[in-house]
Amino acid sequence: MIDGVPAAGELTPEESLGARIREFRLARRMSLRALALLAHTSPGFLSQLERGQANASVGTLRKLAEGLGITLPDLFTDDDVTRPKVLRREHRPEIHTSNLTSKYLLSQKPLRNLEVYVADFLPGGNSGDAYTHGDVQEMLVVISGSVTLELAGAEYQLNRGDSAEYRTSTLHSVRNTSTEPAEVIWIISPPTLGAP
């Protein structure tokens, strides 16, 4: 950009914002109509916004970000998605669940195509009561130890290296009924608003 004018082939700020909104929407497999409904706007306006042909108020941008499950600043962060991101174990954001379970978000914001969590379960630790969040694909992988996975009332004993795949709309929970610690990873695609 030279003196506020985009160079040839460079996106205007409006086009860049629109492209980011579209990228987040498509990563979540949302239609224009679905996101417009969440943001209390029209699909036509949202289409124009995504093409850089319209401007939105801060209030509308907040509603769009909320509908996408991101923050308003995520719409303006110019992250290079091709640049590798390294997250050290000691810098993982913790989601406190209980004294027997530590859960950490591994995928760094803004969430794009997937959401990844790791959890350490001490003996007796669990993810809480069975719950659902959205209706997307989720995979649970046991890294160490063994856990019991409950899916729609059925129980599955999973050991190191085992995995299970299911829809997040299925009631599910995890607990460690063994006498040894266990570590699991959840992989969710596309990202949902709720955490596992």
N, C-alpha and C positions, 0 to 999 in steps of 0.2 A: 504494500500500500504506500503510495507516494502522495503526501499532502492530503490525506483522507480519501484519495481516489484509488480504487483497486487497480492493480496492474493487470495487463491482459491475462486472462485465464484465472485470475484470482477471484474468489467469491466476495460479494459484498457482505457486510455484517448481517443484513437481513437474510441473504441466501445461506450464510453459514449457520445462523440460528435455525432456519427452516430445515436445513439438512440434518442438524442434530436431533430436532424433534422427530423427524421422519425416521432416522436411524433407531432411536429409542423405541418408537412406536412399532416398527417392523420387527425389532428384536423381541418384542413382547407379543408378536403376532396379533396385534390389535388393528382393527379396521379404523378408517377415518371416522366413521359414524360412532364407533364405540368410544374412542377418545374424545370426540366432540361432545358426546353425551356427558361424559365425566367432567368435562371442562365447562359445561353449560354454554356451548357455542355451536355453530353450524358446521357440518362437514365441508361445505363449500368454502367457508372462511378458513378452516384448518388447512384445506388443500392449498389455498392461496398463501397462507403463512409458510407452509412447508416449501413452497416454490420461491419464497422470498418476495412475493408480490403484495404482501400486506404486513402491517405492524400490529402487534397485540399489546394490550395494556399489561402492566405488571400483575394485576389481579388475574387476568386470563392466563398469563404465563405461569403463575403460581398454581392455578387449577390444572393446567396441563402437566406441570411437573408432578403434582400430587397424583394425578391419574396415571402417570408413567412410573410412579414409585421412586422418584428421584427428588433431589432438592432443586430449588430455583438456580443456585450457582452451578449445578451440574449442566444446565442448559448452556452456560457460557464458558465453561472450562474447556480450554482448547488443548485437551490431552491428545497426544500422538498415540493412537491405538496400536501403531506398529512398534513403538518403543517398549522393550521388556520392562516389567515392573517386578521388583523383588520385595518381598515382605518377610522380614525376619520374625522368627517365632516370638521374640520378646515384644514385638510391636503389633501383634495381632489385636484387633479390637475385640474385647471380651463382652459376651452377652451373658450376664449373670443369671443363672437359673437356680442353683442350690449349692450347698456346701459340698455335695458329692458329685456335682457335674460342672465342668467348665466347657463353655462353648465359645468358639471364635469364628469370626467372619474372615475368610481367606480371600475372596474376590474383592478387589479394590474398587471403590467408587470412581466414576459412576458405573453402576452395574450395566453391562451391555447384553451379552448373550447367555450368560449363566451366572448362577449364584452358588458359591461353594462355602461350606462350613465344616469345621473339624470340632469334635467334642471328645473330651476325656471323661469317662465314667468310672468313678471309684466303685467298689462293690456296694450294691444297693442304690446306686445313682440311676436317674431316669430323666427322660425328656419331658415329664409331666403327663397329665391326662391325655388320652388319644384326642387328636385334633385334625383339622383340615386347613389348608390355605390355598385358595385358587384352584385351578384345574390344569396343571401342567405336569411335565415329566419330572420325576425325582428318582435318584439312585442313591442307595445307602451302601457304603463299602466298609467292611470291618478291617481296620489296619492292624490291630492287635487285640488279643483277648477274645471274649465271646459276649454276645448280647442276645436278648430276646426282642424280636421285632413283632409288634402287634399290628396286623393289617385287617381292618374291618372285622375285628373280633377273633381272627385266627392268629395263632402264635407260631413264629418260626425262630428256631435257634440258629444263629449265625456265628461262625467262627472266623478266625483270622483268614483273610483272603476271600471270604464269601461276600456276595452282594445281593441286593434285591432292588427291583425296579417297579415303580407303581405311580399312579396319578396322585397328585397332592390333594385331590378331592376325596380320596379314600382316608377314612379315619385311621390314624397311625400314631404309634409311640414306640420308644426304645427304652429298654431298661437292662441293667447289668445285674443278673441274678447269680453271677459266679463269685468266686472268692478272690479273683485277680482284677486289676484295673483293665479297662478296655478303651480303645480309641477307634472312632468311626469318622467317616467323611460323608457329608451329604452334598450331592450335586443336583442342582435344580435348573431346568431350562424350559422356557425362558424364565428370567427372574420373576418372583412373586413379591407381593408387598409384605407378606408374613414370613417370619423366619421359622425354620424347622425346630 
